[in-house]
Amino acid sequence: MLKDDQIVWAIKEMEKEIGPVAPSLDSRTPFQYLVSVILSAQATDVSVNKVTPILFGRYPEPKDLMNANLEDVEAIIKSVGLFHNKAKNIIKTAKIVHEELDDVVPTTRTGIMALPGAGRKTANVVLSDVFDQPTFAVDTHVSAISKRMHFIDQKATPIQVEKKIVSVMEPEELHRAHHTMIEYGRKYSMKLAPEQEVNPLIQECDRLNEQNYLLDNK
């Protein structure tokens, strides 16, 4: 495994290459962003951004969406995976946000995770992107990079990956690190075997991992 300072170095190297980053989901309000993140589960942000202009054009506020016809919502978001469950969840979430929360999206992880369709990753994304809180969401790209670059064990769970990154980065660095790793994961494959690897940063992480193993097992 890489040492903590080596992990920070690797993430900083990614940031140098990727440059400025920003959330890739389109929305106008915290509620719309929450809905977009729920829809993005096991789907690409591009696919979500194709349907949300129509969805929010018809149902811009929680009250509008809670009263929507389920089949109408399903038809709008059908191109996004798992649309049956997602349609039910966003309508239920809209009802809770409107009737129980006075149209205000929760600003705590537990509050967001209590909403239908919103897990820990959704909560961390919303808290970081919308409310500037020092949370770190782990998606498939972040997990794959963390394992391929030897930040953490191959069998690590998403929450273990999250805790590792949070433990080595400064709180104010987490937002950029998250979006940088997503973009880096989109740009490069994390599935090449070490002997086939051509990415210099990944090659260096392989070298550091081997060096650390030899030092730790003298």
C-alpha positions as CSV (number, residue, x, y, z in Angstrom):
1,M,0.0,0.0,0.0
2,L,1.0,3.6,-0.5
3,K,1.9,5.7,2.6
4,D,-0.5,8.6,3.4
5,D,1.9,11.3,2.0
6,Q,2.2,9.2,-1.2
7,I,-1.5,9.1,-1.6
8,V,-1.8,12.9,-1.2
9,W,1.0,13.2,-3.8
10,A,-0.7,10.9,-6.3
11,I,-4.0,12.9,-5.9
12,K,-2.2,16.2,-6.4
13,E,-0.6,14.8,-9.6
14,M,-4.0,13.9,-10.9
15,E,-5.2,17.4,-10.1
16,K,-2.3,18.9,-12.0
17,E,-3.3,16.9,-15.1
18,I,-7.0,17.3,-14.9
19,G,-7.1,21.0,-13.9
20,P,-10.1,22.9,-12.7
21,V,-13.1,20.6,-11.9
22,A,-16.8,21.2,-11.2
23,P,-19.9,19.1,-10.6
24,S,-21.2,17.6,-13.9
25,L,-24.9,17.4,-13.0
26,D,-27.2,20.2,-14.1
27,S,-29.7,21.7,-11.7
28,R,-31.0,25.1,-10.5
29,T,-31.9,24.3,-6.8
30,P,-30.7,22.1,-4.0
31,F,-33.8,20.0,-4.4
32,Q,-33.2,19.5,-8.1
33,Y,-29.6,18.6,-7.5
34,L,-30.7,16.0,-4.9
35,V,-33.0,14.5,-7.5
36,S,-30.3,14.5,-10.1
37,V,-27.9,12.6,-7.8
38,I,-30.6,10.0,-7.0
39,L,-31.1,9.5,-10.7
40,S,-27.4,9.2,-11.3
41,A,-27.1,5.9,-9.4
42,Q,-25.7,3.3,-11.8
43,A,-26.1,5.8,-14.6
44,T,-23.9,8.4,-16.3
45,D,-24.2,12.1,-15.5
46,V,-24.6,12.7,-19.2
47,S,-27.7,10.4,-19.4
48,V,-29.2,12.2,-16.3
49,N,-28.5,15.7,-17.8
50,K,-30.5,14.6,-20.9
51,V,-33.7,14.0,-19.0
52,T,-33.6,16.5,-16.1
53,P,-34.4,19.6,-18.3
54,I,-37.7,17.9,-19.2
55,L,-38.3,16.6,-15.7
56,F,-37.6,19.9,-13.9
57,G,-39.4,21.8,-16.7
58,R,-42.6,20.0,-15.7
59,Y,-41.9,19.5,-12.0
60,P,-39.5,22.3,-10.8
61,E,-40.5,22.2,-7.1
62,P,-41.1,19.4,-4.5
63,K,-44.8,20.1,-4.5
64,D,-45.0,19.7,-8.3
65,L,-43.1,16.4,-8.3
66,M,-44.9,14.9,-5.4
67,N,-48.2,15.3,-7.3
68,A,-46.8,13.9,-10.6
69,N,-48.2,10.8,-12.2
70,L,-45.8,7.9,-11.7
71,E,-46.1,6.7,-15.3
72,D,-45.4,10.2,-16.6
73,V,-42.2,10.5,-14.6
74,E,-41.2,7.0,-15.7
75,A,-41.6,8.0,-19.3
76,I,-39.4,11.0,-18.8
77,I,-36.5,9.2,-17.1
78,K,-36.9,5.9,-18.9
79,S,-33.4,6.2,-20.6
80,V,-31.8,6.3,-17.2
81,G,-31.3,2.9,-15.6
82,L,-33.6,1.5,-12.9
83,F,-36.2,4.1,-13.9
84,H,-39.1,2.3,-12.1
85,N,-37.6,2.5,-8.7
86,K,-36.1,5.9,-9.3
87,A,-39.4,7.4,-10.3
88,K,-41.1,6.1,-7.2
89,N,-38.2,7.3,-5.0
90,I,-38.0,10.8,-6.3
91,I,-41.8,11.3,-6.0
92,K,-41.7,10.0,-2.4
93,T,-38.7,12.2,-1.6
94,A,-40.4,15.2,-3.1
95,K,-43.4,14.5,-0.8
96,I,-41.2,14.3,2.3
97,V,-39.2,17.4,1.4
98,H,-42.4,19.4,0.8
99,E,-44.7,18.1,3.6
100,E,-42.2,17.3,6.4
101,L,-39.2,19.6,5.6
102,D,-40.9,22.8,4.3
103,D,-39.2,22.4,0.9
104,V,-35.7,22.4,2.5
105,V,-33.2,19.7,1.6
106,P,-31.5,18.3,4.7
107,T,-28.0,19.5,5.4
108,T,-26.9,16.4,7.3
109,R,-25.8,13.0,6.1
110,T,-28.4,11.2,8.2
111,G,-31.1,13.6,7.1
112,I,-30.4,13.0,3.4
113,M,-30.0,9.3,3.8
114,A,-33.5,9.1,5.4
115,L,-35.0,10.1,2.0
116,P,-36.1,7.3,-0.4
117,G,-33.3,6.5,-2.9
118,A,-30.6,8.5,-1.2
119,G,-27.7,6.4,0.2
120,R,-24.4,7.5,1.7
121,K,-22.8,8.4,-1.7
122,T,-25.8,10.6,-2.6
123,A,-25.7,12.3,0.8
124,N,-21.9,13.0,0.5
125,V,-22.3,14.4,-3.1
126,V,-25.1,16.7,-2.1
127,L,-23.4,17.9,1.1
128,S,-20.2,18.6,-0.8
129,D,-21.5,20.1,-4.0
130,V,-24.5,22.0,-2.7
131,F,-23.6,22.9,0.9
132,D,-19.8,23.0,0.7
133,Q,-19.4,20.5,3.5
134,P,-16.1,18.5,3.8
135,T,-17.6,15.1,2.7
136,F,-16.1,12.7,0.2
137,A,-18.3,10.5,-2.1
138,V,-17.0,7.2,-3.5
139,D,-18.3,6.2,-6.9
140,T,-16.9,3.4,-9.2
141,H,-14.2,5.6,-10.5
142,V,-12.9,6.7,-7.1
143,S,-13.0,3.1,-5.8
144,A,-11.2,1.8,-8.9
145,I,-8.5,4.4,-8.7
146,S,-8.0,3.9,-5.0
147,K,-7.5,0.2,-5.4
148,R,-5.4,0.3,-8.7
149,M,-3.1,2.9,-7.3
150,H,-2.7,1.0,-4.0
151,F,-4.3,3.6,-1.8
152,I,-6.2,0.8,-0.1
153,D,-6.8,-3.0,-0.2
154,Q,-8.5,-4.5,-3.2
155,K,-11.3,-5.8,-1.1
156,A,-12.1,-2.4,0.6
157,T,-15.7,-1.3,0.8
158,P,-16.8,2.2,-0.4
159,I,-16.9,3.4,3.2
160,Q,-13.4,2.2,3.8
161,V,-12.2,4.0,0.7
162,E,-14.0,7.1,1.9
163,K,-12.5,7.0,5.3
164,K,-9.0,6.5,3.9
165,I,-9.2,9.5,1.6
166,V,-10.8,11.7,4.3
167,S,-8.0,10.7,6.7
168,V,-5.1,11.8,4.4
169,M,-6.6,15.0,2.8
170,E,-7.4,18.3,4.3
171,P,-11.1,19.0,4.6
172,E,-11.0,21.8,2.2
173,E,-9.3,19.6,-0.4
174,L,-12.0,16.8,-0.5
175,H,-14.3,18.5,-3.0
176,R,-11.6,18.9,-5.6
177,A,-10.1,15.5,-5.0
178,H,-13.5,13.8,-5.5
179,H,-14.2,15.5,-8.8
180,T,-10.6,15.1,-10.0
181,M,-10.6,11.4,-9.4
182,I,-13.9,11.0,-11.2
183,E,-12.5,12.8,-14.3
184,Y,-9.2,10.8,-14.1
185,G,-11.2,7.6,-13.9
186,R,-13.1,8.6,-17.0
187,K,-9.9,9.4,-18.8
188,Y,-7.9,6.3,-18.0
189,S,-8.6,2.6,-17.5
190,M,-7.8,1.1,-14.1
191,K,-8.1,-2.5,-15.5
192,L,-4.7,-2.9,-17.1
193,A,-2.3,-5.4,-15.5
194,P,0.9,-3.8,-14.2
195,E,3.0,-5.3,-17.0
196,Q,0.6,-3.7,-19.6
197,E,0.3,-0.3,-17.8
198,V,1.4,2.8,-19.8
199,N,0.2,5.6,-17.5
200,P,3.3,7.1,-15.8
201,L,1.4,8.0,-12.6
202,I,0.0,4.5,-12.2
203,Q,3.4,3.0,-13.0
204,E,5.0,5.1,-10.2
205,C,2.3,4.0,-7.8
206,D,3.1,0.4,-8.6
207,R,6.8,1.1,-8.0
208,L,6.0,2.9,-4.7
209,N,3.8,0.0,-3.6
210,E,6.5,-2.5,-4.3
211,Q,9.1,-0.4,-2.6
212,N,6.9,0.0,0.5
213,Y,6.3,-3.8,0.6
214,L,10.0,-4.5,0.5
215,L,10.8,-1.9,3.2
216,D,8.0,-3.3,5.5
217,N,9.2,-6.8,5.1
218,K,12.9,-6.5,5.6
